[in-house]
Amino acid sequence: MAEAGGVEPGGGAGRASVPPLSLVEGSSSGRAARIGDPGDLVALARQVQQADDFIRANACNKLTIIAEQIRCLQEQARKVLDEANRDADLHHVACNLVKKPGNIYYMYRRESGQRYFSILSPKEWGTSPHEFLGAYKLQHDMSWTPLEDLERRDAEINILEKLLSRQAALPPCTEPNFQGLTK
């Protein structure tokens, strides 16, 4: 049912509550009081309906993007937690020397099951007395990088160091400015 002075667009079955179409109130005399073509009201109602559909689609598109960002953030959070667990585990591996950031440590397992770190690689052992489990570089932030990921991680760190050194050269700006950051 349309309110006084309004036209109800397209029935609205199964849709979110949409306020009725409102017409400008007119005085009882003059041009505004003239009755227009009933087709004009239908066209106006269609236009409002189309605007409502576009607004709804636009909101759905934006929410879809946000949902995808949430999934990406959840995946990043899982990765951070996995890496934190791995790093904590590696810091508890037996070691008879003081570990220094920037060095690579080689993990082995004795027959007893005890894991330990050594500064000797399997090649340096010749014939390793124990099972080799992997090699890790201790980073300056006390995180560990597996040897197979070291090249990628070092490349990332180099890019970040370049960005940090160039930061002072960026012009002050109140809006996002990515100029010069991609090269």
N, C-alpha and C positions, 0 to 999 in steps of 0.2 A: 504494500500500500504506500503510495506517495504521500509525503507530508504536504501541507498546504504550501503552495508556491514551489513545489519540487516535482521532479519527474524521476521515477524509479527506473534505472537502466537495466535492461536485459534480464530481469528476474533474479539473478544473483544466486541461483541454486548451486550449492557446493562451494561457494566462494567465501572469502573472509568478509566480514561485515564492511560494506562500503556505504558511506553516507549518501543519501539521496541527492540527485542533481538539483541544485538550487538556481532559481532564476532571480535576476535583479528585481527587487520590489519596485513597483512603479506607482505614480500618482494616478488619480482617477481621470485626469484630463491630459491632453497633449499626446505627443507621439509615443511615449512609453506605454500608454494605456491601450494602444492599438493591438489587436489580436493578430499574431503573425501566422504564417503558414504552418499547419501541424507538422509538415515534413521537416521544418526547421528544428522543431523540438526533438524529433527522432534523430536527425543528423547530429544535433548537439549531444544527445544521450550516447550515440555511437562514439563520438569523439572522446567523451569522458570515459567510456568503457575502454576504448583503445588506450588511452593514457594510463588507466588503472592496470591494464594488462602489461604495458611496457614497464611501468614502475615495479610491478611484481616480478617480471622477468629480470629486470636490472638488479633488484635486491637478491633474487635467487642466484644470479651469476656472481655477485660479490660474496655472498655467503659460501658458495662453492669454492671460491678462491681461498677464503679464510679457512674452510674445512681442510683443504689441501695443505695449507700452511701449518695447521695444527698437526696433521699427520707427519709432516716433515719435522716439526719440532719434537714430536713424540719419538720419532726415530733417532733424532740427534740426542735426545735425553737418554735413550736406551744405550746408544753408543758411548756417551760420556760415562754412564754408570758401569758399563762393561769394562771400559778402559781404566776407571778408578779401581774396580775390583782387581783387574790384572795387575795394576801398578802396586796396590797394597800387597797382593800376593808375592810379587817379585821382591818387594822390600823386605819380606820375611824369609826369603831364601837364605840359607846358611852362606856365610862369607867370612873369610879370615883376614880380610883387608878392608881398609876404609874406602868406600866407593866414592869416586869423584865424578861430578857432572862432566860430560863431554867424552867420557871413556866408554868403550864397548866391553861388555862382560859376557862370558860364555857360560851357559848353564849345563850342568851334567847331573846324572843320577847314579848314585852308588847302588850296589846290589841290595843294600838294606832298604832302599827306597828314598833315602835322603837326597834332596836336591841341593846343589851348591853352585856358587858362582866362582869362576876362575878368570884370570886375565889371559890365559892361554887358549888359543883357538884349537880346534881339532887338528889343523895342519901343523901347528907348533908342537902338539903332543907327538905327532908321528902316528903312533898307535895309541888311541885314547884308552885310558884304563877304565873309563866309565861311559855310560850311554850319553851321547850328546843330545840335549833337548832343544837348544836354540841359543841365539845371540841377541843381545839387547844393548842399546845405547842409553845411558842414563842422561837425560836432558837436564838443562839448568833449572827447570821448574820441578825437578825431581820426578818427572814422569819417565816412563820407559818406552822406547820405540824399538819394535822388532827389527832385526837387521834387514829383512826383506822389504820393510816399509821406509827404510832410512833415506833413500834417495828422494822419494816423494816428500817426506817430512822436511828434509833439509831444503828442498826447493821452496816449500811453503814458507819456511822460516826466513829464507832469503828475500822472498817477495814482501813479507810482513816487515822485515827490517828496512827494506827500501821505502815502503810506505811510511814508516815511522820517521825515517831520516828526511823524507820529502814533505812531511806534515807541516813544518814551519814555512815552507814555500807556498802552501795553499793560501789563496786570498781569503780574507774573512768574508763569510757569507751566511746569511740567516736561512737560506734555502739549501737543500741538498746540492752538492757540487761534486760530481764524479769526474770532472775534466782532469785528465792527466793521471788518473789512478789506474787506468787499464793498460798503459804502455810501460 
